[in-house]
Amino acid sequence: MNILIIGGGNMGGTYAQSFLRSHIASKEAMMILERSPEKAEELSKKDIGQVFGTPEGCIGKADLIILAVKPQDSATLFETIRPFVHPQQVFLSIMAGVKISTISDSLGIQKIIRAMPNLPAQIGMGMTAFTASNEVTRIELITVQNLLNTTGKTVYVEKESAIDAATAISGSGPAYVWFFMNAMMEAAKGMGFNNSEAELLVSQTFAGAIELYQATNVSCEEWISRVSSKGGTTEAAMQTYRENAVHDDIIAGAVSALRRAEELGKG
């Protein structure tokens, strides 16, 4: 299967490297279309497939085309590649907010899979939600899922609206985690730890908490209860978070991300 990745940024490059590393694709069957000459030159040095600067020589050769550009650039992309696509090609889009119907109408094609990965895919720890149009065959869907699985875990969702929700939770989610980690690091440094000590304290705390959560069937609420003793330090922190509505603010932030994903889908 010949694969063309349009967009050689973070996710485009991650996909190319992951597919090759897992031996699910070969360099001979891998193509990347990158309009930036600087990025194209950088990608060429990585030896992860043939790099193109224009669509003429690559679109028609591809069985699977991955759309990995910013959603704001989608209209220009569609106009550029439409003359070269054909109905039997499968399209995998990771453009936040851009609906399957928009891709279909803009390109005149029907076989479309829409997915939302996240940045931990760069180290094989990604989370990707995906869905597909009815025209995608079961074999084609499984093939694409196998490709996505090289970057971490995947979940298939029936309703396309769930992709926008996944964008707000797992797509943007790593930034929420890093935001909280950064705040804790700043607190640690304010308490007298140096930068490296603060980073170690916080990063290992997060890693350990996640491992412990995944190793059991205990809920987050129960773990908080187990750590919080009456009149103790954890209870004091939790009380401050409750008084300042931190829990509600986190939910509100995720909802804002969802609304923005929906706005992007409306163009």
PAVOVO-389665 format. One record per residue: residue in three letters; x, y, z of N, C-alpha, C in turn. Coordinates in pm, 1 decimal, decimal comma. Atoms other than C-alpha are relative to their C-alpha. Layout:
BEGIN
res;n_X;n_Y;n_Z;ca_X;ca_Y;ca_Z;c_X;c_Y;c_Z
ALA;X;Y;Z;X;Y;Z;X;Y;Z
...
//
This chain:
BEGIN
res;n_X;n_Y;n_Z;ca_X;ca_Y;ca_Z;c_X;c_Y;c_Z
MET;84,4;-119,7;0,0;0,0;0,0;0,0;87,9;124,7;0,0
ASN;-73,7;-125,4;7,1;136,8;339,6;-100,5;-68,6;104,5;87,7
ILE;53,1;-96,7;-95,6;92,8;602,5;170,7;58,1;137,9;-29,7
LEU;-42,8;-139,1;16,3;105,5;978,2;117,1;-44,5;78,6;121,9
ILE;30,5;-87,4;-113,1;124,3;1210,2;417,9;12,7;143,8;-48,3
ILE;-2,9;-140,6;40,3;31,5;1569,2;337,9;18,3;84,7;125,8
GLY;-34,6;-78,1;-118,6;202,3;1791,6;594,5;108,1;-70,7;79,3
GLY;-112,6;64,2;-67,3;541,6;1714,3;742,5;30,4;57,4;136,2
GLY;-19,5;-55,8;-133,0;489,9;1875,3;1082,4;13,6;-108,2;105,2
ASN;-16,9;93,5;-111,5;483,9;1706,5;1423,5;-68,5;-134,3;-24,8
MET;72,7;126,3;15,4;213,1;1449,2;1351,0;33,2;-69,0;-130,8
GLY;-35,4;61,7;127,1;299,2;1394,8;984,7;130,9;-75,6;9,1
GLY;-128,5;66,1;-17,7;659,4;1317,2;1070,7;-8,2;-117,6;94,8
THR;17,9;109,2;-96,1;552,0;1103,7;1366,9;-59,4;-122,2;-67,3
TYR;61,4;112,1;70,3;328,7;889,9;1145,9;100,6;-70,9;-89,8
ALA;-96,5;60,8;91,3;599,4;834,0;886,0;100,4;-85,2;76,6
GLN;-99,8;72,6;-77,5;853,8;729,2;1147,1;-59,8;-121,6;69,9
SER;65,0;111,0;-70,5;606,7;510,1;1339,9;-34,2;-113,7;-95,6
PHE;35,1;103,2;97,4;486,1;327,3;1030,0;123,2;-78,6;-42,6
LEU;-123,4;66,4;43,0;842,3;253,2;922,6;60,8;-81,2;113,3
ARG;-59,6;68,2;-114,5;962,7;158,2;1270,3;-71,7;-131,0;30,3
SER;78,5;120,3;-27,3;681,7;-95,8;1304,7;1,2;-98,3;-117,6
HIS;-8,6;82,0;122,4;757,4;-236,1;956,1;-136,7;-25,0;-63,0
ILE;131,9;12,1;60,6;392,9;-185,9;862,0;-3,1;69,8;-135,6
ALA;-16,7;-66,7;129,8;511,0;28,4;569,1;149,0;6,8;-30,7
SER;-140,2;-8,2;42,4;831,3;57,9;367,3;31,1;140,6;-49,3
LYS;-40,6;-131,5;49,3;1030,9;365,3;267,9;-39,3;17,1;-146,3
GLU;33,7;-6,6;141,6;961,3;279,9;-94,9;-147,2;34,5;-21,7
ALA;143,9;-24,4;12,0;586,2;304,3;-30,7;-44,6;124,0;76,1
MET;32,4;-115,4;-81,2;604,4;616,9;185,6;31,8;128,9;-75,2
MET;-19,7;-130,0;63,4;557,6;967,0;42,3;-47,6;109,1;94,5
ILE;38,5;-115,6;-80,7;538,3;1306,3;212,1;-8,5;121,6;-91,2
LEU;17,9;-123,7;75,8;400,5;1622,7;52,8;11,3;116,3;98,2
GLU;-25,4;-112,7;-89,6;541,5;1933,6;222,9;32,8;122,9;-83,7
ARG;-14,8;-118,0;85,2;505,9;2277,6;65,6;113,4;92,2;44,3
SER;-109,7;-83,5;-48,3;769,4;2444,6;285,6;133,4;-59,3;-45,3
PRO;-129,4;52,4;46,2;1110,0;2405,2;114,1;93,9;-34,8;115,0
GLU;-87,6;25,4;-114,0;1289,2;2424,6;450,3;-37,7;-130,9;69,2
LYS;44,6;123,5;-63,3;1076,4;2151,5;608,3;22,9;-120,4;-91,2
ALA;-19,0;109,0;95,1;1096,1;1940,9;291,8;145,6;-46,7;0,7
GLU;-142,2;35,0;-4,3;1475,6;1954,0;301,6;34,0;-74,9;128,6
GLU;-23,8;66,2;-128,6;1475,4;1858,6;669,4;-53,6;-142,3;-0,3
LEU;59,6;134,1;7,9;1243,2;1563,6;602,9;82,0;-92,5;-89,6
SER;-80,6;80,3;92,3;1459,4;1444,3;314,0;121,7;-57,7;70,7
LYS;-118,4;45,3;-73,3;1757,2;1416,9;549,2;-32,0;-114,3;95,4
LYS;39,8;105,2;-93,8;1558,4;1185,7;779,6;-17,9;-135,3;-68,7
ASP;11,0;124,4;77,1;1524,9;925,4;501,6;-120,7;-83,4;44,8
ILE;121,4;70,6;-40,9;1164,0;834,7;587,6;-100,2;-10,2;-115,5
GLY;85,8;9,9;117,3;1027,1;828,6;234,1;32,3;109,3;-99,9
GLN;-23,2;-100,9;103,7;1016,9;1031,8;-82,9;-77,7;126,8;32,3
VAL;60,2;-127,8;-36,1;946,6;1399,9;-21,9;-30,6;80,8;-125,7
PHE;45,0;-78,6;113,8;749,3;1612,0;-268,5;-36,2;140,7;45,1
GLY;37,1;-137,1;-29,0;691,6;1985,8;-285,6;-129,2;41,8;-66,1
THR;124,3;-27,3;71,7;394,2;1976,9;-524,1;-78,3;-129,5;-16,8
PRO;83,3;120,5;0,7;101,6;1735,0;-559,1;3,5;-82,4;-128,3
GLU;11,6;68,4;129,3;139,9;1642,1;-924,5;61,8;-139,9;-2,4
GLY;-71,7;126,4;12,4;388,8;1360,9;-879,2;-29,5;-103,1;106,1
CYS;19,5;93,5;-111,0;251,0;1195,0;-566,2;-144,8;-37,3;28,6
ILE;139,8;27,1;-37,1;-127,0;1221,9;-517,6;-54,5;-123,5;-71,2
GLY;56,8;109,5;78,1;-217,6;981,7;-795,7;57,6;-136,0;32,2
LYS;-64,9;127,8;-31,4;23,4;713,6;-670,6;-47,3;-59,2;132,0
ALA;31,3;41,3;-136,9;-124,0;692,0;-320,4;-128,9;-80,7;9,9
ASP;121,0;74,4;-35,9;-370,8;433,4;-189,3;-65,8;62,2;122,8
LEU;46,6;-67,3;-121,2;-399,7;609,3;147,5;64,2;137,7;6,0
ILE;-48,9;-137,0;-10,5;-369,1;987,2;181,8;-35,5;53,4;138,2
ILE;19,4;-51,4;-134,9;-322,4;1132,5;530,7;7,7;152,0;-3,9
LEU;7,1;-145,7;-1,6;-428,3;1495,5;571,6;43,8;48,3;137,6
ALA;-58,9;-38,7;-128,3;-200,6;1630,8;845,4;43,3;145,1;-1,2
VAL;-28,2;-143,1;1,5;-219,5;2006,0;797,0;-91,7;68,8;100,3
LYS;84,0;-75,3;-92,0;-367,8;2276,8;1017,4;-139,0;18,8;-60,8
PRO;136,1;-14,4;53,2;-747,4;2301,3;986,9;-22,0;133,9;-70,5
GLN;13,6;-131,7;63,4;-711,7;2669,9;897,7;48,2;-0,6;-144,9
ASP;-54,7;9,6;135,5;-525,4;2560,2;583,7;-77,4;-97,6;-88,3
SER;70,1;107,4;71,5;-782,9;2300,9;476,8;-58,3;45,8;-133,6
ALA;62,4;-46,3;124,3;-963,2;2511,9;213,9;102,6;12,1;-111,7
THR;-106,4;-13,1;99,3;-638,7;2592,6;35,0;50,3;-137,0;-43,3
LEU;-44,7;135,6;31,4;-530,5;2229,1;56,8;-95,9;-68,7;-95,6
PHE;99,5;65,9;83,9;-855,3;2100,7;-92,7;5,9;51,9;-143,7
GLU;-4,7;-59,8;133,5;-833,1;2341,8;-382,9;123,7;-46,4;-76,6
THR;-126,0;38,0;63,7;-473,7;2238,3;-450,3;1,0;-144,6;-47,5
ILE;-13,5;142,8;32,6;-515,0;1860,1;-448,5;-119,5;-59,6;-72,1
ARG;120,9;57,7;60,1;-868,9;1811,6;-582,2;20,3;-51,0;-142,4
PRO;-14,8;49,3;137,4;-760,2;1781,0;-949,3;71,6;-134,2;-10,9
PHE;-86,0;117,8;10,3;-537,6;1484,3;-863,7;-53,2;-122,4;73,8
VAL;50,5;112,7;-78,5;-750,3;1264,0;-633,9;-94,2;-85,9;-84,6
HIS;97,3;85,8;68,3;-963,8;966,1;-740,0;-82,3;-76,9;103,7
PRO;98,1;52,0;-96,3;-1263,7;789,6;-576,3;43,7;-122,0;80,4
GLN;-37,9;121,2;-71,8;-1088,2;466,8;-474,1;103,0;24,2;109,2
GLN;-97,2;-30,7;-104,5;-836,1;641,4;-253,0;-69,0;15,9;135,1
VAL;48,8;-17,4;-136,1;-885,2;632,6;124,4;70,9;120,7;59,7
PHE;-54,9;-120,2;-60,9;-837,2;960,9;308,5;-12,0;-9,0;151,9
LEU;-2,2;-6,1;-145,5;-737,2;981,9;674,1;31,9;143,2;40,0
SER;-18,9;-139,3;-39,7;-782,0;1330,9;817,9;20,1;11,4;150,0
ILE;-20,0;-29,5;-141,5;-638,8;1448,4;1149,6;-13,9;150,7;22,8
MET;22,6;-143,9;-12,0;-747,1;1810,4;1094,5;-112,4;25,8;99,1
ALA;98,4;-24,4;-105,7;-927,7;1925,1;1409,5;-118,6;79,1;-52,8
GLY;121,9;-72,3;32,3;-1288,8;2024,4;1349,8;-50,8;-14,2;-141,5
VAL;41,3;7,5;140,3;-1298,1;1957,0;974,2;-80,9;-127,6;-21,9
LYS;92,7;112,0;6,6;-1597,9;1732,9;913,4;19,9;-87,0;-124,2
ILE;-6,4;94,1;111,5;-1617,4;1428,8;689,9;-76,6;54,2;-120,1
SER;80,5;-54,1;110,2;-1890,6;1596,0;484,2;73,8;112,8;-72,1
THR;-76,8;-108,6;60,6;-1666,3;1898,6;425,4;110,2;-55,0;-88,6
ILE;-107,0;62,2;78,9;-1379,9;1679,4;305,7;-57,7;-63,8;-125,5
SER;63,2;66,8;113,3;-1612,9;1479,0;82,8;-45,1;99,9;-105,7
ASP;49,1;-100,5;94,5;-1775,6;1785,1;-74,8;114,1;75,6;-67,0
SER;-111,2;-80,3;51,9;-1445,1;1966,1;-118,6;87,3;-77,2;-97,6
LEU;-89,6;80,1;84,4;-1257,5;1676,7;-279,1;-73,7;-92,2;-96,6
GLY;75,4;89,2;87,4;-1537,5;1479,7;-443,5;32,8;-145,3;21,4
ILE;-32,1;139,8;-32,6;-1441,9;1158,1;-262,8;-89,9;-46,3;114,6
GLN;93,3;55,7;-97,8;-1629,4;923,2;-25,9;67,0;-78,3;112,1
LYS;-66,0;86,8;-97,7;-1379,6;700,4;157,4;85,2;85,4;94,3
ILE;-65,5;-94,5;-90,7;-1288,2;915,3;455,7;-1,4;-53,4;142,7
ILE;-13,8;32,1;-141,5;-1160,4;832,8;802,6;46,9;126,9;69,9
ARG;-37,9;-119,0;-76,4;-1143,1;1113,5;1055,3;51,4;-43,0;136,1
ALA;-62,4;42,2;-125,1;-912,7;1078,8;1355,1;53,2;119,8;77,1
MET;-61,9;-101,3;-84,0;-781,9;1282,0;1645,8;105,7;-66,0;87,8
PRO;-109,9;51,8;-81,9;-439,7;1179,0;1778,8;45,9;106,3;99,7
ASN;-62,1;-103,4;-83,0;-227,4;1358,1;2036,8;152,2;-15,3;-2,0
LEU;-145,7;-6,4;13,2;139,7;1446,3;2078,5;76,6;-117,4;61,1
PRO;-73,9;116,3;-49,6;242,8;1148,0;2296,7;14,0;-112,4;-103,2
ALA;-21,5;94,2;110,0;210,3;954,3;1970,6;145,9;-0,3;-43,1
GLN;-140,2;-9,6;38,3;567,3;1072,8;1914,4;86,4;-104,5;69,1
ILE;-76,4;101,9;-71,6;685,8;817,2;2170,5;-79,3;-130,3;12,5
GLY;79,4;122,4;-1,3;428,1;547,0;2096,9;-98,2;-8,4;114,8
MET;92,0;-2,4;-114,2;205,2;655,9;2387,7;-122,0;86,4;-30,6
GLY;109,7;-85,1;40,9;-59,6;840,1;2188,9;-136,4;-60,4;27,3
MET;139,4;42,2;-9,9;-437,6;822,6;2217,9;-72,3;57,7;-119,7
THR;67,1;-43,6;122,0;-637,0;837,7;1895,2;-143,2;-51,1;-3,8
ALA;139,4;36,2;26,4;-1014,1;841,1;1848,0;-23,4;14,9;-149,7
PHE;23,6;-9,6;143,8;-1138,2;773,8;1495,4;-137,6;-52,1;-36,6
THR;127,0;45,0;55,7;-1451,5;723,7;1288,2;13,1;0,9;-150,3
ALA;-13,5;12,8;144,6;-1526,3;663,9;922,8;-134,2;16,2;-70,6
SER;119,6;-5,5;83,6;-1772,5;723,7;642,0;-43,1;-141,8;-34,7
ASN;53,9;132,6;29,8;-1994,6;433,8;538,5;69,5;-67,3;-117,3
GLU;-62,3;55,0;120,7;-1802,4;390,3;212,5;133,4;-69,9;27,9
VAL;-126,0;66,5;-36,2;-1485,0;277,2;392,6;-29,4;-145,5;33,2
THR;23,7;142,2;-24,9;-1469,0;-101,8;386,2;61,1;-41,9;134,0
ARG;-52,0;50,5;-128,2;-1399,9;-307,8;696,8;150,5;-25,4;-9,1
ILE;-143,7;27,4;17,9;-1062,9;-415,7;558,4;79,3;129,9;0,1
GLU;-68,8;-129,5;3,6;-966,3;-54,8;486,4;6,3;62,7;139,1
LEU;4,8;-57,3;-134,4;-1073,6;51,4;835,5;99,7;-70,0;92,7
ILE;-94,2;75,8;-82,3;-873,7;-226,7;1001,7;143,8;33,2;-37,3
THR;-134,6;-35,3;45,9;-570,5;-141,3;789,4;44,0;132,9;58,7
VAL;-33,6;-131,5;-54,7;-582,2;220,7;898,8;14,0;-6,6;151,6
GLN;-12,2;12,4;-144,9;-641,7;124,4;1262,1;134,8;-60,9;38,2
ASN;-130,7;59,3;-26,1;-330,4;-93,3;1250,8;111,5;103,8;-13,8
LEU;-97,9;-107,7;15,4;-135,2;206,3;1124,7;-4,1;93,4;120,9
LEU;14,2;-89,6;-114,2;-274,2;428,1;1401,4;50,4;-64,4;128,6
ASN;-43,5;70,1;-120,5;-195,5;162,4;1661,4;151,6;2,9;17,9
THR;-145,7;-8,8;-13,7;175,7;204,4;1587,3;40,5;120,2;83,9
THR;-32,5;-120,2;-77,3;155,2;538,5;1771,9;-59,2;-3,0;141,1
GLY;60,3;7,4;-133,0;-27,9;416,9;2084,8;-129,2;-78,6;-1,3
LYS;129,1;67,3;-8,8;-388,1;321,8;2160,5;-104,8;74,2;-83,1
THR;105,2;-58,6;82,2;-700,4;380,4;1953,2;-137,0;-41,3;52,2
VAL;138,1;35,0;-30,3;-1075,3;386,7;2004,2;-85,5;44,2;-118,5
TYR;92,6;-31,8;109,1;-1335,7;371,2;1727,4;-129,2;53,6;59,1
VAL;126,3;-58,3;-46,3;-1642,5;592,5;1776,9;-98,6;2,3;-116,5
GLU;103,1;5,1;103,9;-1968,2;560,5;1585,2;-37,8;139,8;-49,3
LYS;46,7;-133,6;35,2;-2070,0;926,9;1596,0;118,1;93,4;-25,0
GLU;-108,1;-92,3;32,9;-1850,1;1186,5;1429,1;13,2;111,1;103,5
SER;-6,7;-105,3;-101,4;-1939,1;1439,3;1699,6;95,6;-36,2;113,4
ALA;-91,5;44,1;-105,4;-1731,8;1228,3;1939,1;145,3;35,0;-32,4
ILE;-135,8;-38,8;36,5;-1419,7;1326,3;1742,3;30,6;139,8;54,3
ASP;-19,0;-132,9;-57,9;-1466,8;1690,1;1846,3;18,8;-10,2;151,2
ALA;-13,6;18,7;-144,7;-1511,2;1571,6;2204,9;136,8;-57,9;34,4
ALA;-133,5;57,1;-22,5;-1193,6;1362,9;2180,2;108,4;105,2;-20,6
THR;-93,5;-110,7;20,7;-1015,2;1670,5;2045,9;15,9;80,3;128,1
ALA;-1,6;-80,1;-122,8;-1109,7;1855,6;2365,0;60,7;-75,1;117,5
ILE;-48,1;78,5;-114,0;-1012,6;1569,0;2598,1;140,5;-55,6;-24,1
SER;-131,9;62,0;20,5;-725,6;1361,3;2459,5;88,8;79,0;-94,6
GLY;-80,6;-77,3;93,4;-616,6;1586,0;2173,3;69,4;116,2;67,9
SER;-55,2;-113,9;-73,2;-568,6;1897,7;2385,6;47,1;-38,1;139,3
GLY;-24,2;41,9;-137,3;-539,7;1702,0;2710,2;143,6;6,9;49,6
PRO;-137,8;-9,5;-49,8;-159,4;1677,3;2728,6;37,8;140,7;44,6
ALA;-29,8;-138,2;-40,3;-144,7;2057,8;2746,7;-58,0;30,1;137,9
TYR;58,2;-21,7;-132,1;-378,3;2052,2;3047,5;91,2;-60,7;108,2
VAL;-89,2;67,5;-94,8;-148,7;1803,8;3221,1;127,2;81,7;21,3
TRP;-123,6;-77,7;-10,6;162,1;2008,6;3143,4;-24,1;133,9;70,7
PHE;35,6;-124,9;-69,3;-15,2;2323,3;3265,2;0,8;-22,4;150,8
PHE;6,6;31,1;-142,8;-82,0;2159,9;3602,4;139,0;-35,0;52,8
MET;-136,6;34,5;-40,4;270,0;2014,8;3616,8;86,0;125,0;17,0
ASN;-78,8;-122,7;-6,7;421,2;2355,4;3546,6;-32,6;79,7;126,1
ALA;40,3;-70,8;-120,7;218,7;2511,5;3827,1;59,9;-65,2;124,4
MET;-57,9;70,7;-114,7;337,9;2242,6;4069,6;151,5;21,5;7,6
MET;-144,0;-27,0;1,2;698,6;2295,2;3959,5;30,1;139,8;53,6
GLU;-18,0;-136,2;-49,7;663,4;2666,9;4023,2;-20,5;5,0;151,6
ALA;23,9;5,6;-144,0;521,4;2590,9;4367,3;120,8;-61,1;71,3
ALA;-116,1;66,3;-60,6;812,8;2356,2;4442,1;120,1;93,7;7,5
LYS;-113,1;-93,9;-0,1;1068,1;2617,5;4340,3;-22,8;112,1;101,3
GLY;31,5;-101,4;-99,2;887,3;2870,9;4557,2;22,1;-49,3;142,1
MET;-23,4;59,1;-131,4;934,4;2629,4;4846,8;147,2;-31,1;26,1
GLY;-143,6;15,1;-23,1;1311,0;2619,0;4799,0;71,4;-102,9;-83,5
PHE;-66,2;98,5;85,3;1377,5;2338,1;4550,2;59,3;68,9;-123,2
ASN;-52,5;-55,7;124,5;1602,3;2409,6;4252,8;-77,6;-57,6;-117,7
ASN;78,8;36,0;117,5;1476,4;2361,9;3896,3;-1,5;-151,0;-25,1
SER;-7,0;143,9;28,6;1599,0;2003,8;3846,4;-70,4;-81,0;107,9
GLU;69,9;70,0;-108,0;1471,4;1895,6;4186,6;-151,0;12,2;-15,2
ALA;143,5;-22,0;18,7;1129,6;2049,1;4115,9;-53,3;-85,8;-113,6
GLU;42,8;80,9;114,3;1108,1;1876,7;3777,8;-8,1;-147,9;37,4
LEU;0,4;140,7;-41,2;1198,9;1539,4;3929,8;-115,8;-29,8;92,8
LEU;109,2;20,9;-94,1;953,1;1572,6;4216,8;-135,2;-8,7;-71,2
VAL;131,0;-8,0;65,7;664,1;1665,4;3988,1;-16,6;-108,4;-105,9
SER;13,9;97,6;108,6;732,5;1440,8;3687,3;-14,3;-141,5;53,4
GLN;11,0;135,1;-56,1;785,3;1130,0;3899,1;-131,5;-17,9;74,7
THR;129,5;7,4;-67,5;475,3;1209,7;4104,3;-111,7;-28,0;-99,8
PHE;100,9;23,5;103,5;265,4;1228,9;3787,5;11,6;-140,8;-56,7
ALA;-20,4;132,9;58,5;419,7;913,6;3639,5;-45,8;-108,7;97,0
GLY;38,5;100,4;-98,4;371,2;718,5;3962,1;-149,3;-5,1;23,6
ALA;144,7;-4,6;-21,5;14,1;834,9;4012,4;-75,2;-67,4;-114,2
ILE;65,7;59,9;116,7;-82,1;731,4;3658,5;20,2;-150,7;-2,0
GLU;-27,0;143,8;-3,2;87,9;391,7;3688,9;-84,8;-68,9;106,5
LEU;79,5;57,4;-108,3;-87,3;328,2;4019,7;-147,3;-5,8;-38,6
TYR;139,3;-2,8;44,4;-422,9;430,0;3873,9;-27,1;-112,3;-100,7
GLN;19,3;100,0;104,3;-378,7;201,2;3573,0;18,3;-142,7;50,5
ALA;-26,7;134,4;-52,8;-263,8;-91,2;3786,5;-114,4;-52,9;86,7
THR;110,5;39,4;-87,9;-589,2;-101,0;3986,5;-133,8;35,8;-63,3
ASN;135,0;-38,0;41,3;-963,3;-64,7;3950,2;-56,2;109,5;91,0
VAL;40,7;-103,3;-94,1;-973,2;217,5;4202,4;-23,2;131,5;-74,0
SER;33,3;-126,4;65,9;-1138,4;544,2;4093,6;90,0;112,6;49,6
CYS;-76,3;-117,9;-41,5;-970,1;884,3;4108,4;-49,6;52,0;134,2
GLU;57,3;-50,6;-124,0;-1210,4;990,8;4382,6;44,6;-83,6;119,6
GLU;-40,1;88,3;-109,3;-1120,4;687,0;4594,0;147,5;18,6;33,9
TRP;-142,5;-22,8;-26,3;-746,0;744,8;4550,3;20,0;131,4;75,8
ILE;-9,9;-128,1;-71,2;-790,8;1108,0;4658,5;-38,1;-19,7;147,0
SER;45,3;25,7;-137,0;-979,3;985,3;4964,5;106,8;-75,4;79,0
ARG;-101,8;78,9;-69,9;-702,0;736,8;5048,1;121,7;84,6;37,1
VAL;-115,5;-86,7;-27,7;-432,4;1005,5;5027,6;-34,6;105,9;103,2
SER;42,2;-111,6;-86,7;-635,9;1263,1;5221,3;-39,5;-49,4;138,9
SER;37,6;31,0;-139,0;-631,2;1212,3;5597,5;-63,9;123,1;62,0
LYS;75,7;-110,7;-60,7;-862,1;1423,7;5814,5;95,2;97,5;69,9
GLY;-84,2;-102,0;-58,6;-693,0;1749,9;5904,2;141,3;2,0;-54,4
GLY;-135,4;11,9;52,7;-388,6;1661,6;5692,7;30,8;96,2;-114,5
THR;-48,6;-90,9;104,5;-190,7;1831,2;5416,9;-78,9;-11,9;-129,4
THR;73,2;19,2;125,9;-372,4;1676,5;5119,0;-140,0;59,0;10,2
GLU;133,3;-55,9;-19,7;-708,8;1770,7;5263,2;3,2;152,2;-10,0
ALA;-13,0;-146,5;7,8;-586,1;2130,4;5295,5;8,8;45,6;-144,9
ALA;-12,4;-34,4;142,5;-486,8;2137,6;4928,3;-132,9;-18,9;-71,9
MET;127,2;27,5;66,0;-814,0;1978,3;4816,1;-104,7;105,1;36,2
GLN;95,4;-101,4;-43,1;-1012,2;2229,6;5020,6;22,0;130,7;-75,3
THR;-31,4;-121,1;76,4;-831,5;2517,6;4848,4;-47,5;-12,7;-143,6
TYR;45,6;21,7;138,3;-902,7;2365,8;4507,3;-151,5;10,8;-9,4
ARG;146,4;-7,8;1,9;-1270,2;2328,6;4595,4;-47,8;143,8;17,0
GLU;40,5;-138,6;-23,6;-1297,5;2683,5;4726,6;22,2;88,1;-122,7
ASN;-31,8;-78,2;119,7;-1141,8;2816,6;4406,1;-59,1;-60,7;-127,7
ALA;71,1;63,1;113,3;-1357,9;2592,2;4181,8;94,4;-49,7;-108,0
VAL;-97,0;49,4;98,0;-1051,1;2439,6;4016,6;-59,2;-113,7;-83,2
HIS;64,0;112,3;70,1;-1247,8;2125,7;3929,1;-91,4;50,1;-111,6
ASP;93,7;-55,6;97,7;-1516,2;2329,3;3752,6;73,8;74,1;-111,5
ASP;-77,3;-72,8;100,7;-1254,7;2543,8;3576,1;64,4;-94,6;-100,4
ILE;-59,5;98,9;91,0;-1086,0;2234,2;3431,2;-105,4;-48,7;-98,8
ILE;108,9;42,1;88,0;-1420,2;2115,4;3295,0;-34,1;110,6;-99,1
ALA;32,4;-113,9;86,3;-1492,3;2463,5;3157,9;104,8;16,5;-110,0
GLY;-105,1;-9,0;100,9;-1156,5;2465,9;2981,0;-17,5;-103,8;-109,1
ALA;22,7;105,9;97,9;-1229,4;2131,9;2812,7;-120,1;32,0;-88,4
VAL;118,4;-38,3;77,5;-1572,7;2259,0;2706,5;35,9;110,6;-99,7
SER;-45,4;-105,3;91,7;-1407,1;2568,1;2555,7;74,5;-60,3;-119,1
ALA;-70,9;67,7;108,0;-1180,6;2337,9;2355,6;-98,2;-68,3;-95,1
LEU;103,1;63,3;82,2;-1485,5;2145,1;2233,7;-69,9;102,6;-88,1
ARG;69,2;-104,0;77,3;-1661,9;2463,6;2126,6;89,0;50,3;-114,3
ARG;-91,5;-46,3;104,1;-1352,6;2574,3;1933,9;12,8;-104,1;-111,2
ALA;-5,0;105,9;100,4;-1331,9;2236,0;1758,8;-124,4;5,4;-88,1
GLU;125,2;-9,4;75,9;-1695,3;2276,0;1655,4;1,0;122,1;-90,3
GLU;-9,7;-121,6;82,2;-1626,6;2631,0;1530,5;88,4;-23,6;-122,3
LEU;-88,3;30,3;112,0;-1339,1;2504,7;1316,5;-71,6;-81,6;-106,2
GLY;76,0;82,3;93,2;-1577,4;2253,6;1162,5;-98,1;80,6;-83,8
LYS;93,3;-85,8;75,1;-1804,1;2536,8;1053,1;72,9;93,0;-94,7
GLY;-78,6;-82,8;90,1;-1517,8;2705,4;868,1;13,8;141,3;47,3
//
